């Protein structure tokens, strides 16, 4: 069979067949009287073997070794090909993800595409300062890749970069909330902490619902961040967690301040005061009782004053004197700033 007919039947170009001949990969065993290449049935069979091996990803040299070397181990090469294929697929999937994120911003000009690609590359930088600068340098009116920001927030270890990412995400008006909420389900506690912190900066009803779910998290830091955010929004469901923080001495000053805000949001501060009083009565631990008493200083209203007045008779002198000092400070009211006298 001449080279032209082999090309038509096998689907391999004559140029490639000549290249195979030059490499010694598929050499025609005969020549016509006119000097043309003539392929035998065995030559055609070898050609099919070469093409089959190439479809598996083998190079021409690897295909030649596979066919010509008796001790060639196919299992090792197939294993390598599988690994390379997985890496290629992963790279293609990563590229597809980037393209989808660029497309999601609905770019209208190539400058928009280039800016977006630049940002996505910067988010992958190993240098925190580079990541932070790329985020902060974005135009205020420019569309942002929400999914990429969410992914970056959930994996970012640098506090400054995390703050910049949360600032950028806040500009999307809660568009990334679904991804952040999914982060609350992660088995990695660090991811759940980052998700809670980011959700705390989104002031929507959906974000509030997500934070309420976080109150049941097994991690104390997640619960604390959720409670502080919810309490600041006037959500009474945060009260038990806030009281727990005061009792445990974990960010107790912040928790006390938020309890005060919670009392201001409520129709009456009595409910908050009753909860604080119950927690005080339920423990004999002196440091815990002192922290709870100090928390009452942040709660406005007559109910808190009455509770403090009762505590001034507490058996623990430190607790009693602390309550008395708080009452004295309340009675004095805010200090007036003295005006400097002439001549001073």
C-alpha positions as CSV (number, residue, x, y, z in Angstrom):
1,X,0.0,0.0,0.0
2,X,1.5,3.3,-1.0
3,X,1.8,6.3,1.3
4,X,-1.1,8.2,-0.2
5,X,-3.5,5.3,0.3
6,X,-2.2,4.7,3.8
7,X,-2.9,8.3,4.7
8,X,-6.5,8.2,3.3
9,X,-7.4,5.0,5.1
10,X,-5.6,5.6,8.4
11,X,-6.3,9.3,8.8
12,X,-2.6,10.2,9.2
13,X,-1.1,12.9,7.0
14,X,1.6,12.0,4.5
15,X,3.8,14.5,6.2
16,X,3.4,12.7,9.6
17,X,4.0,9.3,7.9
18,X,7.3,10.6,6.5
19,X,8.1,12.0,10.0
20,X,7.4,8.5,11.5
21,X,9.7,7.0,8.9
22,X,12.5,9.4,9.7
23,X,12.2,8.6,13.4
24,X,12.2,4.9,12.7
25,X,8.8,4.7,14.4
26,X,6.9,3.3,11.4
27,X,9.1,2.4,8.5
28,X,7.6,1.0,5.3
29,X,9.2,-2.4,4.6
30,X,9.2,-2.0,0.9
31,X,9.7,0.3,-2.1
32,X,8.2,0.2,-5.5
33,X,10.3,0.0,-8.6
34,X,9.8,3.7,-8.8
35,X,11.2,4.2,-5.3
36,X,7.9,5.0,-3.6
37,X,7.3,3.9,0.0
38,X,5.2,0.7,0.2
39,X,3.6,-0.3,3.5
40,X,2.9,-4.0,4.4
41,X,0.1,-5.3,6.6
42,X,2.5,-5.4,9.5
43,X,3.5,-1.8,8.9
44,X,-0.2,-0.8,9.0
45,X,-0.7,-2.7,12.2
46,X,2.2,-0.9,13.8
47,X,0.9,2.4,12.6
48,X,-2.4,1.7,14.4
49,X,-0.5,0.8,17.5
50,X,1.4,4.1,17.4
51,X,-1.8,6.1,17.0
52,X,-3.4,4.2,19.8
53,X,-0.5,4.9,22.2
54,X,-0.6,8.6,21.2
55,X,-4.3,8.9,22.2
56,X,-3.2,7.9,25.7
57,X,-0.8,10.8,25.8
58,X,2.5,9.1,25.0
59,X,5.1,11.1,23.1
60,X,6.5,9.6,19.8
61,X,9.7,8.6,21.6
62,X,7.7,6.9,24.4
63,X,5.5,5.1,21.8
64,X,8.7,3.8,20.0
65,X,10.1,2.6,23.3
66,X,6.8,0.8,24.2
67,X,6.9,-1.0,20.8
68,X,10.6,-1.8,20.5
69,X,12.0,-2.4,24.0
70,X,11.1,-5.8,25.4
71,X,11.7,-4.8,29.0
72,X,9.6,-1.6,28.7
73,X,7.2,-1.4,31.8
74,X,3.9,0.0,30.6
75,X,2.4,0.2,34.1
76,X,4.9,2.8,35.3
77,X,4.3,5.0,32.2
78,X,0.6,4.7,32.4
79,X,0.8,5.7,36.1
80,X,2.8,8.8,35.1
81,X,0.3,9.6,32.3
82,X,-2.6,9.4,34.8
83,X,-0.8,11.8,37.1
84,X,-0.1,14.3,34.3
85,X,-3.6,14.0,33.1
86,X,-5.0,14.8,36.5
87,X,-2.7,17.9,36.8
88,X,-3.8,19.0,33.3
89,X,-7.5,18.6,34.2
90,X,-6.9,20.5,37.5
91,X,-5.2,23.4,35.6
92,X,-8.1,23.5,33.1
93,X,-10.7,23.5,35.8
94,X,-8.8,26.4,37.5
95,X,-8.7,28.3,34.3
96,X,-12.4,27.7,33.8
97,X,-13.1,29.0,37.3
98,X,-11.2,32.2,36.6
99,X,-13.1,32.7,33.3
100,X,-16.4,32.2,35.0
101,X,-15.4,34.7,37.7
102,X,-14.4,37.2,35.0
103,X,-17.6,36.6,33.1
104,X,-19.7,37.1,36.3
105,X,-18.6,40.7,36.5
106,X,-20.0,41.3,33.0
107,X,-17.0,43.1,31.6
108,X,-17.8,45.6,28.8
109,X,-14.2,46.4,27.7
110,X,-10.9,44.6,27.6
111,X,-9.6,46.9,30.3
112,X,-12.2,45.4,32.6
113,X,-11.1,41.9,31.8
114,X,-7.4,42.7,32.3
115,X,-8.1,44.4,35.6
116,X,-10.1,41.4,36.8
117,X,-7.4,39.0,35.8
118,X,-4.8,41.1,37.5
119,X,-6.8,41.1,40.7
120,X,-7.4,37.3,40.6
121,X,-3.6,36.8,40.1
122,X,-2.8,39.1,43.0
123,X,-5.1,37.2,45.3
124,X,-2.9,34.2,44.7
125,X,0.3,36.0,45.6
126,X,2.4,34.7,48.4
127,X,3.0,38.2,49.7
128,X,0.3,39.6,52.0
129,X,1.2,43.2,51.2
130,X,0.7,42.5,47.5
131,X,-2.7,40.9,48.1
132,X,-3.8,43.8,50.3
133,X,-2.7,46.4,47.9
134,X,-4.5,44.7,45.0
135,X,-7.7,44.7,46.9
136,X,-7.6,48.3,48.2
137,X,-6.6,49.7,44.8
138,X,-9.8,48.6,43.1
139,X,-12.0,51.4,41.8
140,X,-15.0,52.1,44.0
141,X,-17.4,51.6,41.1
142,X,-15.7,48.6,39.6
143,X,-17.4,45.2,39.6
144,X,-15.7,42.6,41.9
145,X,-15.4,38.8,41.6
146,X,-17.6,37.9,44.5
147,X,-16.8,34.2,44.5
148,X,-13.1,34.9,44.4
149,X,-13.4,37.3,47.3
150,X,-15.3,34.8,49.4
151,X,-12.8,32.0,48.7
152,X,-10.0,34.4,49.6
153,X,-11.7,35.4,52.9
154,X,-12.2,31.9,54.0
155,X,-8.5,31.0,53.4
156,X,-6.8,34.3,54.3
157,X,-4.5,34.0,57.4
158,X,-3.2,37.6,57.4
159,X,-5.5,39.9,59.5
160,X,-4.8,43.0,57.4
161,X,-5.6,41.3,54.2
162,X,-8.7,39.7,55.7
163,X,-9.9,43.2,56.7
164,X,-9.3,44.5,53.2
165,X,-11.2,41.5,51.8
166,X,-14.1,42.1,54.1
167,X,-14.2,45.8,53.2
168,X,-14.3,44.9,49.5
169,X,-17.0,42.3,50.0
170,X,-19.1,44.8,51.9
171,X,-19.3,46.8,48.7
172,X,-21.2,44.0,47.0
173,X,-24.1,44.5,49.4
174,X,-24.2,41.0,50.7
175,X,-23.7,39.2,47.3
176,X,-21.2,36.8,48.9
177,X,-23.3,35.8,51.8
178,X,-24.3,32.4,50.4
179,X,-20.6,31.4,50.1
180,X,-19.7,32.7,53.5
181,X,-22.7,30.9,55.1
182,X,-21.5,27.7,53.4
183,X,-18.2,28.3,55.2
184,X,-20.0,28.0,58.5
185,X,-20.4,24.3,57.7
186,X,-16.7,23.6,57.2
187,X,-15.0,21.0,59.3
188,X,-12.0,23.4,59.6
189,X,-12.6,25.6,62.6
190,X,-10.4,28.4,61.1
191,X,-12.7,28.6,58.1
192,X,-15.8,28.8,60.3
193,X,-14.1,31.6,62.3
194,X,-13.3,33.6,59.2
195,X,-16.8,33.1,57.8
196,X,-18.4,34.3,61.0
197,X,-16.2,37.4,61.2
198,X,-17.0,38.3,57.6
199,X,-20.8,37.7,58.0
200,X,-20.7,40.0,61.0
201,X,-19.8,42.9,58.7
202,X,-23.0,42.3,56.6
203,X,-26.0,43.9,58.0
204,X,-28.9,42.1,56.4
205,X,-31.7,39.8,57.6
206,X,-30.1,36.9,55.9
207,X,-26.8,37.6,57.5
208,X,-28.5,37.8,60.9
209,X,-30.1,34.4,60.3
210,X,-26.7,32.9,59.5
211,X,-25.2,34.4,62.6
212,X,-27.9,32.8,64.7
213,X,-26.9,29.4,63.3
214,X,-23.3,30.2,64.4
215,X,-24.4,30.5,68.0
216,X,-24.7,26.7,68.1
217,X,-21.1,26.2,66.8
218,X,-18.8,23.9,68.9
219,X,-16.1,26.6,68.8
220,X,-16.1,29.3,71.5
221,X,-14.6,31.9,69.2
222,X,-17.2,31.4,66.5
223,X,-20.0,31.6,69.2
224,X,-18.5,34.8,70.6
225,X,-18.2,36.6,67.3
226,X,-21.7,35.7,66.4
227,X,-23.1,36.8,69.8
228,X,-21.3,40.2,69.7
229,X,-22.6,40.9,66.2
230,X,-26.2,39.8,67.0
231,X,-26.3,41.6,70.3
232,X,-25.2,44.8,68.6
233,X,-28.2,44.4,66.3
234,X,-30.6,44.0,69.2
235,X,-31.1,40.3,68.9
236,X,-32.0,38.9,72.3
237,X,-31.1,35.4,71.2
238,X,-27.5,36.4,71.8
239,X,-28.0,37.0,75.5
240,X,-27.0,33.5,76.8
241,X,-23.8,33.5,74.8
242,X,-22.9,37.0,75.9
243,X,-23.5,36.1,79.6
244,X,-21.3,33.0,79.1
245,X,-18.5,35.2,77.8
246,X,-18.8,37.5,80.8
247,X,-18.8,34.5,83.2
248,X,-15.9,32.8,81.5
249,X,-13.8,36.0,81.2
250,X,-13.6,35.6,77.4
251,X,-13.8,39.1,75.9
252,X,-16.0,39.9,78.9
253,X,-15.6,43.7,78.5
254,X,-16.9,43.6,74.9
255,X,-19.7,41.3,76.0
256,X,-20.7,43.6,78.8
257,X,-20.8,46.6,76.5
258,X,-23.0,44.7,74.0
259,X,-25.3,43.6,76.8
260,X,-25.7,47.3,77.5
261,X,-26.6,47.9,73.8
262,X,-29.0,45.0,73.9
263,X,-30.8,46.6,76.9
264,X,-31.1,49.8,75.0
265,X,-32.7,48.0,72.0
266,X,-35.2,46.3,74.2
267,X,-38.4,47.9,75.4
268,X,-37.1,47.5,78.9
269,X,-33.7,46.6,80.3
270,X,-35.4,44.5,82.9
271,X,-35.0,41.3,80.9
272,X,-31.3,41.7,80.5
273,X,-30.9,42.7,84.1
274,X,-32.9,39.6,85.3
275,X,-30.6,37.3,83.2
276,X,-27.5,38.9,84.6
277,X,-28.8,38.6,88.1
278,X,-29.7,35.0,87.6
279,X,-26.2,34.3,86.4
280,X,-24.8,36.1,89.4
281,X,-26.9,34.1,91.8
282,X,-26.1,30.8,90.1
283,X,-22.3,30.9,90.9
284,X,-20.1,31.0,93.9
285,X,-16.9,31.7,92.0
286,X,-15.6,35.1,93.2
287,X,-13.9,36.2,89.9
288,X,-17.0,35.2,87.9
289,X,-19.3,37.1,90.2
290,X,-17.1,40.2,90.0
291,X,-17.1,40.2,86.2
292,X,-20.9,39.8,86.2
293,X,-21.2,42.7,88.6
294,X,-19.0,44.9,86.4
295,X,-21.1,44.0,83.4
296,X,-24.1,45.7,85.1
297,X,-22.2,49.0,84.9
298,X,-22.9,48.9,81.1
299,X,-26.6,48.4,81.4
300,X,-28.8,51.6,81.7
301,X,-32.0,52.0,83.5
302,X,-33.6,51.7,86.9
303,X,-33.6,47.9,86.9
304,X,-29.8,47.8,86.7
305,X,-29.5,50.4,89.5
306,X,-31.8,48.3,91.7
307,X,-29.8,45.2,91.1
308,X,-26.6,47.0,91.9
309,X,-28.1,48.4,95.1
310,X,-28.9,44.8,96.2
311,X,-25.4,43.6,95.4
312,X,-23.9,46.3,97.7
313,X,-25.0,44.0,100.5
314,X,-23.3,40.9,99.0
315,X,-21.3,38.7,101.3
316,X,-18.3,39.1,99.1
317,X,-16.8,42.4,100.0
318,X,-15.0,42.9,96.7
319,X,-18.3,42.3,94.8
320,X,-20.2,44.6,97.2
321,X,-17.7,47.4,97.0
322,X,-17.5,47.2,93.2
323,X,-21.3,47.5,93.0
324,X,-21.2,50.5,95.4
325,X,-18.5,52.2,93.3
326,X,-20.6,51.7,90.1
327,X,-23.6,53.3,91.8
328,X,-21.5,56.2,93.0
329,X,-20.2,56.8,89.5
330,X,-23.7,56.7,88.2
331,X,-24.9,59.2,90.7
332,X,-22.1,61.5,89.8
333,X,-23.1,61.3,86.2
334,X,-20.7,62.2,83.4
335,X,-17.8,64.4,84.5
336,X,-17.8,67.9,83.2
337,X,-14.6,69.0,81.5
338,X,-13.3,71.9,83.5
339,X,-12.5,75.1,81.6
340,X,-9.0,76.4,82.0
341,X,-8.8,79.5,84.1
342,X,-7.4,82.7,82.7
343,X,-3.8,83.0,83.5
344,X,-3.2,79.2,83.7
